[in-house]
Amino acid sequence: MNKIKVLLADDHPVVMGGFAMALAGFGVEVVGQARTPAEAVEAYQALAPDVAILDMRFGEQMTGLDAARQILAAAPKAHVIFLTQFDQDALVKEAYRIGARALVTKDCDPSELFAAVQRAAQGELYFMPAIAERLASLSVLGEQSPQALLDERSLEIFKLMAEGLTNAEIAERLGVSSKTISNSSQAIKDKLGVERAADITRLAVRHGVLQA
């Protein structure tokens, strides 16, 4: 049976080294390692691995999601796994929406990572228990993210609120009156069920509107 060929992409060499060793123990061949999303896209095109394992965040403007979109646009049958912490429902849903085969945590058991790689290489989905439970909860309770509850303009205002801007500063940024923003911000708070600035920021980070 041919070895599964994997591309690893993470901006922490120690993390990649640990994954490479763990996968090698299961007979998986790590054919390349990338430290940026751009390198990941180039490496995928050059190496054509069976599976690409991408960090969701790279500490720069381009993310693992951006890299995956580029990879999948050029190779729709690519098998992508994301490394994430499952702390943002919107990012988890977006990852599967664009075509991810699995999401795993960086502290997962090596056997679980290998299981995800095996399933992905076969073109199948793999759900860790934590992510399966979260997705099931979202399905039962319905989508409660700011992206689902707010229109485009309100979401823009919400993001600025989460960044800590005052109503006056938001009004100046958007070229409208302070009264308009005051009314809009209160309506947004009522719709999302939050009031304190800290809760607004926390909600924005959780749902991927704002990067931590």
C-alpha positions in Angstrom: 0.0 0.0 0.0 1.5 3.4 -1.0 2.4 5.8 1.7 0.1 8.8 2.2 1.9 12.0 1.2 1.3 15.0 3.4 2.2 18.7 3.2 2.4 20.5 6.6 1.9 24.3 6.9 2.3 26.1 10.2 4.4 29.1 11.3 5.8 27.3 14.3 8.6 24.9 13.3 8.4 23.0 16.5 4.8 22.2 15.9 5.5 21.1 12.4 8.4 19.0 13.5 6.2 17.3 16.1 3.5 16.5 13.6 6.0 15.2 11.1 7.5 12.8 13.7 4.1 11.6 14.8 2.9 11.0 11.3 6.1 9.2 10.3 5.4 6.8 13.1 2.2 5.8 11.3 4.0 5.4 8.0 2.9 8.8 6.6 5.4 10.6 4.4 5.7 14.3 5.0 6.8 15.6 1.6 7.0 19.3 2.4 6.7 21.9 5.2 5.6 25.5 4.7 5.8 28.4 7.2 3.4 30.8 5.4 0.1 30.5 3.6 1.8 31.6 0.3 4.5 28.9 0.7 1.7 26.4 1.4 0.0 27.2 -1.9 3.3 27.0 -3.9 4.3 23.8 -2.1 1.0 22.2 -2.9 1.2 23.0 -6.5 4.8 21.7 -6.7 4.4 18.6 -4.6 0.8 17.5 -5.2 0.5 15.8 -1.8 -2.4 13.5 -0.9 -3.3 15.7 2.1 -2.5 19.3 3.1 -2.6 20.1 6.8 -2.9 23.9 7.2 -2.9 26.0 10.4 -6.0 28.1 10.5 -4.0 31.2 11.6 -0.6 32.3 10.6 -0.2 35.6 12.5 -0.3 37.5 9.2 -2.9 39.0 6.8 -3.3 35.8 4.8 -4.8 32.9 6.7 -5.0 29.1 6.3 -8.5 29.6 5.0 -7.2 31.9 2.2 -4.5 29.3 1.3 -7.1 26.5 1.2 -9.3 28.6 -1.1 -6.5 29.1 -3.5 -5.5 25.4 -3.4 -9.0 24.2 -3.9 -9.7 26.7 -6.7 -6.7 25.2 -8.6 -7.3 21.6 -7.5 -11.0 21.1 -6.5 -10.3 17.5 -5.4 -7.6 18.6 -2.9 -7.8 17.1 0.6 -7.4 19.7 3.2 -7.2 19.4 7.0 -7.2 22.5 9.3 -5.5 23.0 12.6 -7.7 25.0 14.9 -8.9 25.5 18.5 -12.6 25.3 17.7 -13.2 28.6 19.5 -15.0 30.4 16.6 -18.1 28.8 15.3 -18.1 30.9 12.1 -14.6 29.7 11.2 -15.4 26.1 11.8 -18.4 26.3 9.6 -16.5 28.2 6.9 -13.7 25.6 6.9 -16.1 22.8 6.1 -18.1 25.0 3.6 -15.0 25.7 1.5 -14.2 22.0 1.4 -12.1 21.0 4.4 -12.1 17.3 5.2 -11.3 17.6 8.9 -10.4 20.0 11.7 -8.1 18.9 14.4 -6.5 20.6 17.4 -2.7 21.0 17.8 -2.9 19.0 21.0 -4.8 16.1 19.6 -3.6 12.5 20.1 -1.3 11.4 17.2 -3.7 8.5 16.5 -6.5 11.0 16.0 -4.4 13.1 13.6 -3.5 9.9 11.6 -7.2 8.9 11.5 -8.1 12.3 10.1 -5.3 12.0 7.5 -6.4 8.5 6.5 -10.0 9.6 6.0 -9.1 12.8 4.2 -6.8 10.9 1.8 -9.8 8.8 0.9 -11.9 11.9 0.2 -14.0 11.4 3.4 -14.8 13.8 6.2 -13.5 13.2 9.7 -15.1 14.8 12.8 -13.4 14.9 16.1 -16.0 14.4 18.9 -15.6 18.0 20.1 -16.3 19.5 16.6 -19.1 17.0 15.9 -20.8 18.0 19.1 -20.4 21.7 18.3 -21.8 21.4 14.8 -24.7 19.3 16.1 -25.5 22.0 18.7 -25.4 24.7 16.0 -27.8 22.6 13.9 -30.2 22.1 16.7 -30.1 25.6 18.2 -29.9 27.5 14.9 -27.3 30.0 13.8 -26.9 32.7 16.3 -23.7 34.4 15.0 -23.5 38.1 14.2 -23.0 37.2 10.6 -26.4 35.5 10.5 -28.3 38.0 12.6 -27.0 41.3 11.2 -27.2 42.9 7.8 -24.0 44.0 6.1 -24.1 47.6 7.4 -24.9 46.5 10.9 -22.2 43.9 10.8 -19.7 46.6 9.8 -20.8 48.8 12.7 -20.6 45.8 15.1 -17.0 45.1 14.0 -16.0 48.7 14.7 -17.8 48.5 18.1 -15.8 45.4 18.9 -12.6 47.2 18.0 -13.4 49.7 20.7 -14.4 52.7 18.7 -16.9 55.2 20.2 -20.2 56.1 18.5 -18.7 59.4 17.4 -15.6 57.7 16.0 -17.7 55.2 14.1 -19.9 58.0 12.8 -16.9 59.8 11.5 -15.4 56.7 9.9 -18.7 55.9 8.1 -19.6 59.5 7.3 -23.0 59.5 9.1 -24.4 61.3 12.2 -23.6 60.2 15.7 -27.3 59.9 16.4 -27.6 57.4 13.5 -24.8 55.3 15.0 -26.2 55.5 18.5 -29.5 54.2 17.3 -27.8 51.5 15.2 -25.4 50.3 18.0 -28.3 50.0 20.5 -30.3 48.0 18.0 -27.3 45.7 17.4 -26.8 45.2 21.1 -30.5 44.3 21.5 -30.4 41.9 18.6 -27.3 40.1 19.8 -28.2 40.2 23.5 -25.1 42.0 24.7 -24.4 45.3 26.3 -20.9 45.6 27.8 -18.0 46.5 25.5 -16.1 43.5 26.7 -18.9 41.1 25.8 -19.2 42.7 22.3 -15.5 42.1 21.7 -15.6 38.6 23.0 -18.6 37.8 20.8 -16.8 39.2 17.7 -13.7 37.2 18.4 -15.6 34.0 19.0 -17.4 34.2 15.7 -14.4 35.3 13.6 -15.6 38.9 13.0 -12.5 40.1 14.9 -9.1 38.4 15.1 -7.8 37.8 18.7 
